[in-house]
Amino acid sequence: MAYPADQHKKPSSTVRDWYLSNFERFEKSLNGEASSFIHDIRKSAIARFAEVGFPTTRDEEWKYTDVSPLTKVNFTPILQQNLGGISKNDIAPFTFNNLPSHRLVFVNGHFSKELSSVGVVPKGVKLGSLAEAVKSNDNVVKEHLTRHIHFSSNGFTALNAAFFYDGAFVVIPKGTILDLPIHLLFISSGFETEFVSFPRNLIVAEPNSQAAIIESYVSVKNNIYFTNTVSEIVLGENAIVEHDKLQIESNRAFHIGTTQIYQERSSNFISNAISLGGLLVRNNIMPILDGEGAEATLNGLYLGTGSQHIDNHTVIDHAKPHCPSHELYKGILAGKSKGVFNGKIMVRKDAQKTDAKQTNKNLILSDDASVDTKPQLEIYANDVKCTHGATIGQLDEEAVFYLRSRGLDVDKAKDILIYAFASDVIDRIKVEPLRDLLHQMIHDRLEEGRASA
């Protein structure tokens, strides 16, 4: 497919040299911070990136997603806060009808205290900037940051570890239950040149705590940019976290997102990942069930129109016994869009009594849309119950005919069937305003797809 990035000049040097030179500029901007333990991680990470570069389709994990368009643009890292003229009025459309929440706002990857709004929280709750937590030598940062996902995973995680400066820092103390959700709002503003941001989020739910996190990525302009984000989420014993990630960026944007989850005994993690925007999108979601009785649920919905490419890659790592997991991903693909689902369930030798279920279903709405689906089981224990399956199909013509016989036009009949297909995922989101917004967004995206067709 043709990417808008192809119309821009290629870098004058290799992509590695481009990011290496920008890393030197980044180091000079840090002043005294260049001597911190965090910067030692950055230097090791940029060395790793120089060694491996970006993955290619020759790498099995990236077989169906060609990221070479990312190498054809000189994306300039945003190293300092720049609100780009964004005001509170500008963020209003992205607040889910002013959903009551503790809202942390980040513009081009940097925390904005002016645009954020945090209400009264229980004692010990920490909601704010990761950069500030690093500067204050917070013990939670020292214990968890970069511990659960290593920068050697691939070139994107290495690049994020090398350039990250800011992001969300969330700590829910032991025994604390938050009544309001925490909304992490990441906004990309417009610049004259193509840019890249590297948000890094650290979320720690201590034992017996409970919280809902909404992590949304949006843009105020339909411009070309690159978001390379990493979130580390840690659940202590008996902790419960619902994590709703909503990606509705510019249809000319590139988004590579990695969410690594570490779960201790009897914890419960629920992920709802919704991808509606972006030109080239890759979501990596990887929970490690490292305590007996831990449970993970991954739900996902991806809607592609035009020339979008949306790739969802999940790995559920059952490291301890008696851990159930549930996974349901659904794709709706129209126009010339392409979807990818690569889901792996790994059951380690000691993880007996694992009960894991994985399902991927795809709805193809046009002759030019396509999907590659690859559900996987990797099992090293012998007393487990694991199932997986995938389906690819079109709308049921008999169902369309039935609805038309009841007086509906063809577009309305198809919309009802598509909504029914998508609602299986959307209705699992507990935040009602977010559910309502997603229903409307799906309708709008399908209308846009018909108009462009």
Buried (B, 14 or more C-beta within 10 A) or exposed (E): BEBBBEEBEEBEEEBBEBBBEBBEEBBEEBEEBBEBEBBEBBBBBBBBBBEBBBBBEEEEBBBBBBBEBBBBBBBBBBBEBBBBEBEEEBBEEBBBEEBEBBBBBBBBBBBBEEBBBBEEBEEEBBBBBBBEBBBEEBEBBEEBBBEBBBBBBBBBBBBBBBBBBBBBBBBBBBBBEBEBBBBBBBBBBBBEEBBBBBBBBBBBBBBBBBBBBBBBBBBBBEBBBBBBBBBBBBBBBBBBBBBBBBBBBBBBBBBBBBBBBBBBBBBBBBBBBBBBBBBBBBBBBBBBBBBBBBBBBBBBBBBBBBBBBBBBBBBBBBBBBBBBBBBBBBBBBBBBBBBBBBBBBBBBEEBBBBBBBBBBBBBBBBEBBBBBBBBEBEBEBEEBEBEBEBEBEEBEEEBBEEBBEEEBEEEEBBBBBBBEBBBEBBEBBEBEBBBEBBBEBBEEBBEBBBEEE
